[in-house]
């Protein structure tokens, strides 16, 4: 087989795998993110019905990420051992059941316990899929693949915002309050898709029934060449990654991302509803879908551009700066139109930059170090989402200004861009040499 023919076979294998896997993985992420943040849509109704305080809500919203962080690394190591198909299906079914169970959380204690358990159940999903993608997509196509998967985040709000607003209006269905109906429907949807995932996903290209033998061999060989090249550049054990300065920088960057993006889910819905003089309903849900639609478009354009020009760091920095400035502007206005405009810049800036960023750690880590390293970055970084509501509540109270929290969170998010600017470019040269000789 000539080099040109081999390259065509590899390209065909990647294309087939993308069409087979990415839409379903994106659907899984849509449900994951929706079940994680739907508490933000039902916030007002839930608090009115149960008497949950702002402090308890902030803690419960954030404690999800504490459970998530504690079990992220063990979960990813289990995934590496038992396979993505089995473990991702288990994760989805368990988180769907717990998310639905929050409909019974009528006290602060039960609410916080179930939110913590939801984080435990979902732990390993996002880093697990990122690691799973390294089995299927070479480095030069991985940002685009990650970007297509990450579309699940904005799409979950594009469709989930109006859906949650519509479901919230169904008081009395099955004898439930509207907020209970939201949690039940969206939780059980994850259970169903999780069951399907067990039969739909395939662990490795070598056993993919949609690829020809030549395509399986070409894709398997290319991934193996990249893993060998990365291993020659730098090697990590499961725990040694946390001593690597570059991995520590990745963790800090992701931490700042989560601090800055948490308000999008937990506070933006109620803020927009408040300035419009009402509650979260289908109209507010439709308006909140606009920023996430912008994010979906920006994610696709940014990841393709970054892959084509191999300038992932610069693209990520530019997006973060735009997102931080717009997020800070939220604190200065109560005009609905200006808020939507600010949301339409802040959300794409701080969300579309993340799949672009992920090309850096997945390009650097390999083997067990990739499984644990990606999990460490996500788990420790996600602690930012735990602290974010607490920081906002503290800042709002300290300055006696409900907009102070947005400024503080935006300032912290900007640190991600600063670290990226000072992060030394380090592309494993042997990796690209191997790719070019394929």
VEXTIZA-297683 format. One record per residue: x, y, z of N, C-alpha, C in turn. Coordinates in steps of 0.05 Angstrom, whole numbers, plus 5000, padded with zeros to 4 digits. Example, Ala and Ser with C-alpha at 12.3 -4.5 7.8 and 13.67 -1.06 7.14 Angstrom:
# residues 2
526448865156524649105156526449345156;525749555142527349795143525850015157;
//
This chain:
# residues 438
501749765000500050005000501850255000;501350434981503050674979502250865002;504051055007503551255028501051405023;500551474998498151634991495651464996;495751214988493351034993492950995023;495150965038494850925067493651175080;494451405070493351655081490351675075;489551595051486751605044485051405061;486251175066484850975083484551075111;486651205122486551325149484451545150;484451715130482551935130479651825129;479251615114476551495112475751365139;477651245153477051125179476351335199;477751565199477251775218474451895212;473851935186471252055178468951865187;469251615182467151425190466751425221;468951425235468851415264467551665275;468151895263466952145272463952135269;462952045246460152035242458751835260;460151615266458951405283458951485312;461051605322461351645351460551925361;461352125346461052405357458252495362;456352435344453552525350452452395375;453052135379452052005403453452105428;456052145427457452255450456552535456;455852685436454852955440452152945454;450452755446447852725459448252655489;450152485494450752415522451552655538;453252835526454153075540451853265544;450053285524447753455527446153385552;445753125556444153035579445753075605;448353025603450053065627449953345637;450353535618450453815626447653915635;445553815621442853895628442153805657;442853555663442253455690444053585711;446253695703448053835722446954115728;445854245709445154525713442254585713;440454385710437654445710436654555737;438254525758437554645783437554955781;439155065761439055345757436455445745;435255275728432655355716430355335736;430455145754428255105773428855255800;431055405801431855535826429655685840;428455875826426356045839424055885849;422955705831420655545839421355345861;423755235860424555035880424855175907;426155415907426555555932423855645944;422055735927419455825936417855595949;418155355938416655125947417854995972;420555005974421854865996423055056018;423255316011424455496030427455486031;428755366011431655336010432855616009;434855666027436155926028438155956006;439056216001441056265980443656135987;444456136012446956006020446855706016;444555576022444355286018444255225988;442955395973442955355944445755375932;447255575941449955615931451755375938;451455275963453055045971452154795956;449554755953448654515938449454525909;449254765897450054785869453054715865;454654805885457554765882458454495892;457054365911458054115923458053895903;456453925882456553725860459453685850;460853905848463553895837465553785857;464953795883466653675903466553365900;464053255898463752975893465052895867;464753065847465853015820468952995822;470153185837473053195838474152955853;472952875874473952655891474152385876;472252345857472052085844472852085815;473752315805474452345777476752165768;478952175783481352015775480751715778;479751615800479151325802477251235780;475251405773473351335752474751295725;476551485719477951465693479851225692;481051155714482750915715481150665712;478750665723476950435719476050415690;475450645678474750645650476950525632;479350595638481650485623481750175626;481050075649481149795655478849635643;476349735647473949585638472949655611;473849885600472949975574470850195576;470850375555469150605555466250535553;465650325537462850255532461350195558;462550015574461249935599461150155619;463450305622463650495644462050755638;462050845613460451085607457451025609;456650775602453750705606453050705635;454850595652454250585681454050865692;455851045684455851325693453151455687;452251425662449751555653447351455669;447051195671444751085685444651185714;446851175728446951245756446451545760;447551715743447052005747444252075740;443051935720440251995713438351935736;438851705749437051635772437351825795;439851915801440252095823439152375816;439452465791438452725783435352725786;434052515778431152495781430352495810;432052375827431352345856431352615870;432652825859432753085871429953205873;428053095857425253185859424053145887;425352965902424352905929425953055951;427753235943429453375962428053615973;426553585994425053806006426453936030;428853836036430353966058433154036047;434454226061437154306053439154066054;438853906074440753676078440453476055;438053406048437653206027438553326000;437953585996438753715971441853705968;443253775989446153775987447353495984;446153295998447153025995446752915967;444352965956443852865929445553005908;446053265912447753405893450553295894;451553235919454153115922454252845908;452152675912452152415900451852425869;450552635860450352675831453152725819;454852875834457552915825459152665825;458752495846460152245848459352065825;456752055819455751885797456851965770;456952235765457752335739460852345736;462252315758465152335758466352145737;468052245721469452085701468152095673;465752215671464552225644466052395625;466352655632467652845614470552765608;472252725629474952645623475052375610;473152195616473051935604472651955574;470852125565470452155537472852285523;474052485537476452615526478652405522;478952225541480952015539480151815517;477551755516476551565496477051675467;476851935464477352055437480252015428;482151995447484951945440485351675427;483451485431483551225418482751245389;481251445381479951455355480951675337;482051895348482752125331485552215336;487252215315490052315317490052605325;492452695334492752965345491853185327;492353155301491753365282488753405277;487153205284484253225281482853235308;484353225330483053185356481553435366;482553675361481153915370478453935357;478353865331475753865317473853655329;474953415334473253205346472353285374;474153395390473453485417471453715415;471753885395469854105392467054015385;466953805368464353695360462953565385;464553425401463553315425462653535444;464353735447463753955466461254115457;460454085433457954225424455654145442;455953915456453853825474453254035496;455354185504454954385526453054605516;453854755494451954955485449254855476;449354615462446754515452444954425475;446154345497444454275520442854515530;443954755527442554995535440855105512;441755065487440155155464437455015465;437454755469434954605470433854575498;435754565517434954515545433654755558;434554995550433355245562430355265557;429555255531426655265526425255015536;426554785535425254535545424754555575;426754645590426454665619424354875626;424355095611422355305616419555205610;419255035589416654925582415754725602;417554535610416854335630416154455657;417454675663417054805689414154905692;412854955669410055055670408054835674;408954585676407054355678406654275707;405654465722404854405750402454215749;402554005766400253825769400453575753;402253555733402653315717403753095735;402452865735403152645753403152715782;401652935788401553025816404053165826;405753255807408253375813408253685809;409953815824410454095818412054125792;411954355780413454395755416354335757;417654425779420554375782421154075785;419253935798419653645801419453505774;417653595757417153485731419653515713;420953755715423453805700425553605708;426053565734428053385743427453095735;424953015737424152745730424652685701;423652845683423852795654426752795645;428253005654431053025644432852815657;432252725681433752505693433252245680;430752175675430151915662431151905633;431352135620432452135593435352035593;436852115613439652015615439751715620;437851615636437751325641437351165615;435551265599434951125573437351135555;438551365551440851385533443251225544;443551225571445751065583445450765576;442950665577442550385570443150335541;442450525524443050495495446150495490;447550665506450450695502451950425506;450950255523452250005528452349835503;450349855486450249695462451349845437;451450115439452250265416455250325414;456450385436459350465436461150225431;463450275420465550075416468150175429;469550005443471850095459474250185442;474950045421477350105405476850075376;478450215359478150185330478549895320;480149735334480649465325478249285324;476149365339473649205340471249355328;471749575314469649735303468349595279;465749525280464549375258464049555233;464149825237463549995214466150055198;468449965206470949995192471749745177;472949775154474049545140476649455154;477549215149480149125162482449315157;482549425132484749615125484449865141;482049965145481550215160482150175189;481449945200482049885228485049885232;486449745214489349725217490650005215;489750165196490950425192490550605216;488150615226487550795249488950695274;488850435279490250325302493250375301;494450345278497350395275498050685279;496350875269496851155272496751245301;494651145315494451215344496751095359;497550845352499850725366502450875362;502850985337505251135331505251395348;502951525351502851765367503351715396;502251495406502651425435505551365440;506851225421509651165425511351415424;510651605406512151855404511952015429;509452035440509052185465510552055488;510451785489511851645511514851695510;515951735486518851785484519452075493;517452255490517852535497517752565528;515652455540515252475568513552245578;514152135601512751905612511651975639;509251885645508051935671506851675681;506851645708505251445721502551565728;500851405740498151505747498251755765;500251765783500351985803502552185797;504552115781506752295776505852545760;503552525747502752755730502353005747;501552975773501053215789503553355798;505853235792508453365798509653495773;508253465751509253595726508253885725;510154075723509254365723507354425701;507654295678505754355656502954255662;502754025675500153925682498854105704;500554195723499554385743498454635730;499754725710498854965695496154905682;495854665670493354595657491054585678;491654485702489654475723488854755731;490754935734490155215742488355345721;489055295695487555415673484655315674;484255055677481654945678480055035702;481455065725480155175749478955445744;480555615731479555895725477255885705;477355705686475155665668472555615683;472655435702470255355716469255575735;471055725747470155955763468556145746;469556195722468256395704465756305691;465456045686463155945671460755855688;461255805714459055715731456655895732;457056165733454756345733452856315709;453956225686452356195663449956005668;450455795684448455595689446855655714;448255745735446955765761445656035767;446556245753445456515760444356665736;445356625712444356775689441356735684;440256495687437356465682435656635701;436256625727434756785746435257085743;437657165735438257445731436657565708;436657415686435157515663432157525669;431157315682428357315690427657545709;429557605727429157825746428958095732;430658155713430558415700428258435681;427158205673424758205656422158215673;422558225699420258255717418558015721;419657775716418057535719419757305729;418857065721420256825730421356675705;422856465710423956315687421656165674;421156225649418956085634419956025606;418155945588419055875561420256105546;419256355551420456585537423256645546;423756635572426456675583428256445573;427156205572428655975562429556015533;427756115517428456165489430656385486;430456595502432456805501435156695511;435156525531437656415541438856215522;437356115503438455935483440256085464;439856345460441456495440444456495446;445256555471448156545477449456265471;447856065477448955795473448955715444;447155825428447255785399449755925388;450356165398452756305391455256135399;455056015422457355845431457755605413;455555475405455755245387457155325361;456355545349457655635324460555715328;461055855350463855935356465655695361;464555505375466155265381467055125356;465255085337465954955312468055115297;467555375293469355545278472155555291;472155585318474755615332476355365331;475155135335476654885335477754815307;476154865287477154815260479455005253;479155255260481255455254483755385269;483555315295485955255311487355005300;485854805291487054565280488554625254;487254785237488454855211490955015214;491055195233493355375237495255295259;494455075274496154985296496855205316;494855375323495355595341493255585364;492955355376490855305396491155505419;493555555428493955725451492956005445;493756115423492956395416489956425413;488656225400485756235396484356225423;485356045441484156025468484356285483;486656415482487056665496485156875486;484956905460483157105448480257065457;479356815457476656755465476156815495;478156745512477956795540477657095546;479357255533479357545538476557665531;475557585508472857685500470757595520;470857345528468857245547469057375574;471457425584471757555610470757845610;471357995589470358275588467358285587;466158105571463258105569461958005595;463157815608462057715633462157925655;464358085655464458305674462358515669;461758555643459758755636456958695647;456458435653453858345663453158495689;455258565705454758685731453858975728;454259095704453659385701450959445689;449459245682446959305668444659135678;442259245678439859095683437959125659;439059205636437459225612437458955598;435058835593434958565582436458545555;436258745538437558725512440558725515;441558905532444458915536445458665550;443858555568444558295581444858075561;442958055543443057845522445557875505;446158125497448558175481451058095497;451158165523453458085539453657785541;451357655546451257365548452357235522;451557355499452257245472455257275466;456657425482459557445479460957285501;459957315526461157185549461056875546;458756775540458456485539460156355517;460156455492461956335472464956365479;465656605491468456645497469556445517;468056405539469056235560468355935557;466655875538466055585533467455485508;467455635486468755545461471755525464;472855675483475755655488476655395500;474755255513475455005527476254775509;474654705488475554485471478154555456;478654815450481154895438483454845458;482954925483484954875504485654575507;483654395505484054115510485953985491;486454105468488353985449491153995461;491754175480494354205492495053975511;493353905531493953685549493753415535;491853375516491653115503493953065484;495153285474497553265457500053205473;499953265498502353245515502452975531;500052875539499952645557499352385541;500352165551499851905538499551685558;498351465549498151225566496651265591;497551135613496351165639496451455648;498651605640498851885647496652045634;495751965610493552105598490952055613;490451805620487951735635487751885661;489951875677489952005703490252315700;492052395681492552685678490052835670;488652735650486152865641484152875664;484052655679482152645702482952845723;485552865729486553055749485853345741;486353405715485753675705482753735709;481053555701478153605703477253605732;478253415748477253395776478153625793;480753685792481753915808480854175797;480754195770479754435757476854485763;475254275765472454315770471854415798;473854405816473454525842472854825839;473754945817473055215811470055265810;468655065799465755085798464455045826;465854905844464954885872465255155886;467555275882468055535896466655765884;466055755858464855985844462356095857;460255925864457956045877458556155904;460456035918461156135945462556405942;464356425923465756685918463756905911;461856835893459957035885458257135908;457256945924455657015948457157185967;459657115972461357265991461857545980;462557575954463157835942460658015942;458357895935455858055935455258165962;455658005983455158086010457258286020;459758236014461958406023461758686012;460858715987460758975974457859085974;456058925985453159005986452159085958;453158925938452458975910452158705896;449758645885449358395872450958355846;452258575837453858545813456858505819;457658535844460458515851461558235846;459858035851460757755847461557695818;460057805799460757765771463457885764;464158115775466758235770468958065782;468657965806470657805819471057545803;468957415796469157165781470457205753;469857435740471057495715474057545718;474857675739477657725744479157465748;477957275762479257015766479456865740;477356875724477356735698479556845680;480157105682482257225664484957105670;485356985693487956865700488556635680;486556505670486956285651488456385626;487656615617489056735593491856805600;492356915624495056995632496956745633;495956525645497556285647498156175619;496156175601496556075574498656245559;498656505564500656685551503456615559;503756535584506456475594507156185592;505256015583505755735581507555685557;509855575562511755525540510655335519;510955405494510155225473511754975474;510354745475511854495477510354285461;511054255436509854055419511853825416;511053585423512853355420513653325391;516153385386516953385358516753115345;517352905361517252635350514452555342;512452675356509652615350509052715322;509752955316509153065289510852935267;513252865275514852715255513652455248;512552315268511252065263508752095245;507252315251504852365235505452415206;507652565202508352645175509352415158;510352205171511451975156509351755153;506951805164504851595163503951555134;
//
